[in-house]
Amino acid sequence: MQNRTPHLPWQPAPNHAEFDARSTDALASALSAARRRALRDGDRQIDTAHLLHSLIETDPDVREAFDGGPRLAKVLGYLVQRSIGYGLRWQGSVEDSGAVPVVRDPATDGWSPSARAAMEDARYRAASRGETRAAGLDLLAALAADAESRAVEVLSRAGVEARWLSERAAALAAEVSRPV
C-alpha cells in the first residue's frame, strides 16, 4: 500500500505552545487534528475551515451546539467535499477576513490570519468567564463570529446561520463552565 500523503515542499504548521497551553485537552486535540488535516489536504496553512472540521470531529460539546443531526450532517458534508476538492480554489491563498491586521509572514507562520484571530478570540472568551483555558465551544463561537472566514462560508452553504451558532456556542460554553 502506498502512502497517500503528498510530499510537500513545506512543513506542517508548527505546534504553537501558546495555543496548546491555553487550551483544554479536547481543544488541543482538535488543534492537532487541524494541523494534520492541513498537511494532508496539501494546504500551506491551518485555516478556519480546518479548525471547524476538526472541532466537529473531536468535540462532542461542539457537535451538540448544532442542535440536531440535519444541520451537523450538512456542515460535515460540505467539509468533506472541501477536503476532496471543494476547497481547491482556496489552496495557495491566505485566508484573511480582515479581523486583525496581518503582522506575521503567513507563508511561514502556519496559521491563516483568520485562524490565528479565532484562536485569540477563543482565549479571550474563556478569560471573560474566568477560565484559564479555551475550550472547543469558545473556538466554535469565535469561528462563527467572523463573517468573512472560510468556516462561516461553509456554515452558510450548509444553511447554518453563523450568528445563531456563535451565540449558541457561547451560551453552552458559559453553561459548561458554571460550577455545579
Disulfide bonds with the S-S distance in Angstrom:
none
